[in-house]
Amino acid sequence: MDKIKEGPHAKRRGWLKNNNPPGDPSKAPRCGAKTRQKTSCRAPAMSNGRCRMHGGKSTGPKTPEGRKKCEMAKYRHGNFSKWMMNNRSEYRRITREARAMIEKMKEKAKSD
C-alpha cells in the first residue's frame, strides 16, 4: 500500500478545499486585459471575463436599499450627525437659559 504524502506539495485526490471542483487552471480562460508592460494579462478569468485584479471598479449601489446599507456600513458613532449636533446645541441653549435664571435668582436673593 503506498503512503499518501502530506504537506503543501502533496497530490490531492477528489474535490478541492471548500468543495470546489478539481480542474486544470492552465486550461481556464484568460483575462486578457492590458497590463503595465503592454502585454495581455495571463491570469485566469472569473465568470465576468476578467481576473480578480482587472475586474473593474465597483459602480456602487443602485437601489435605495443598497445605498442605505452602504451608508450604514461606514456609520461609526453618530457624534457628528445632524441629529446629534442639533441635540447638543439645544442642550447648550437650555443650559445657558438655566444659568441665566440662577444668576437672576441670586441677584434677587441679594437684594431682598
Buried (B, 14 or more C-beta within 10 A) or exposed (E): EEEEEEEEEEEEEEEEEEEEEEEEEEEEEBBBBEEEEEEEBEBBBBEEBBBEEBBEEEEEEEEEEEEEEEEEEEEEEEEEEEEEEEEEEEEEEEEEEEEEEEEEEEEEEEEE
